[in-house]
């Protein structure tokens, strides 16, 4: 009877290793899910930027007055942010960057 008790005490518990492996798999699955979500969010952002660019091109082509007023408003706001010392070429470069990225 004592031999059985000592043997039972020495037998490793297998369920602890299984639960540890399960925990690691869960963490891996969570990480994989997060990476997948991040990838698709970036792809969605690229598609939306492309769509926005097309929409702006179409509206600029058909609404010349609206384009002129929008450009002047953007220049005024950017000059206000940068200060009066900002050169016209800097303002133009920043506006070009804004609309192309």
C-alpha positions as CSV (number, residue, x, y, z in Angstrom):
1,X,0.0,0.0,0.0
2,X,2.8,2.4,0.8
3,X,4.6,1.5,-2.4
4,X,1.5,2.5,-4.4
5,X,1.3,5.8,-2.6
6,X,4.9,6.6,-3.3
7,X,4.5,5.6,-7.0
8,X,1.4,7.8,-7.3
9,X,3.3,10.7,-5.9
10,X,6.1,10.3,-8.4
11,X,3.9,10.1,-11.5
12,X,4.1,13.5,-13.2
13,X,0.8,15.2,-13.9
14,X,0.2,15.2,-17.6
15,X,-2.7,17.7,-17.6
16,X,-0.4,20.6,-16.6
17,X,1.7,20.2,-19.7
18,X,-1.4,19.9,-21.9
19,X,-2.9,23.1,-20.5
20,X,0.5,24.9,-21.0
21,X,0.5,23.9,-24.6
22,X,-3.1,25.0,-25.0
23,X,-2.2,28.4,-23.5
24,X,0.7,28.8,-26.0
25,X,-1.6,27.9,-28.9
26,X,-4.2,30.4,-27.8
27,X,-1.6,33.1,-27.6
28,X,-0.3,32.2,-31.1
29,X,-3.9,32.2,-32.5
30,X,-4.5,35.6,-30.9
31,X,-1.3,37.0,-32.4
32,X,-2.1,35.5,-35.8
33,X,-5.6,37.1,-35.7
34,X,-4.1,40.5,-34.8
35,X,-1.6,40.3,-37.6
36,X,-4.3,39.4,-40.1
37,X,-6.5,42.3,-38.9
38,X,-3.6,44.7,-39.2
39,X,-2.8,43.5,-42.7
40,X,-6.4,43.9,-43.9
41,X,-6.7,47.3,-42.2
42,X,-3.7,48.5,-44.2
43,X,-5.1,47.0,-47.4
44,X,-8.4,48.8,-46.7
45,X,-6.6,52.1,-46.1
46,X,-4.8,51.7,-49.5
47,X,-8.0,51.0,-51.3
48,X,-9.8,54.0,-49.6
49,X,-6.9,56.4,-50.5
50,X,-7.0,55.2,-54.1
51,X,-10.8,55.8,-54.2
52,X,-10.5,59.2,-52.6
53,X,-7.8,60.2,-55.2
54,X,-10.1,59.1,-58.0
55,X,-13.0,61.0,-56.5
56,X,-10.9,64.2,-56.2
57,X,-9.7,63.9,-59.8
58,X,-13.3,63.5,-61.0
59,X,-14.6,66.5,-59.0
60,X,-11.7,68.7,-60.0
61,X,-12.3,67.9,-63.6
62,X,-16.0,68.9,-63.5
63,X,-16.1,71.6,-60.9
64,X,-13.4,74.2,-61.8
65,X,-14.7,76.9,-59.5
66,X,-15.0,74.6,-56.5
67,X,-11.4,73.4,-57.1
68,X,-10.1,77.0,-57.2
69,X,-11.9,77.9,-53.9
70,X,-10.8,74.7,-52.2
71,X,-7.2,75.3,-53.2
72,X,-7.2,78.8,-51.9
73,X,-8.8,77.7,-48.6
74,X,-6.2,74.9,-48.2
75,X,-3.4,77.4,-48.9
76,X,-4.7,79.9,-46.4
77,X,-5.1,77.3,-43.7
78,X,-1.6,75.9,-44.3
79,X,-0.1,79.3,-44.3
80,X,-1.8,80.0,-41.0
81,X,-0.4,76.9,-39.5
82,X,3.2,77.4,-40.9
83,X,3.2,81.1,-40.3
84,X,3.6,84.0,-42.7
85,X,7.3,83.2,-43.3
86,X,6.6,80.0,-45.2
87,X,7.5,80.2,-48.9
88,X,5.0,79.5,-51.6
89,X,7.0,76.6,-52.9
90,X,6.9,75.0,-49.4
91,X,3.1,75.4,-49.3
92,X,2.7,74.0,-52.8
93,X,5.0,71.0,-52.0
94,X,3.0,70.2,-48.8
95,X,-0.3,70.4,-50.6
96,X,1.0,68.2,-53.3
97,X,2.2,65.7,-50.7
98,X,-1.1,65.8,-48.9
99,X,-3.1,64.9,-52.0
100,X,-0.8,62.2,-53.3
101,X,-0.3,60.3,-50.1
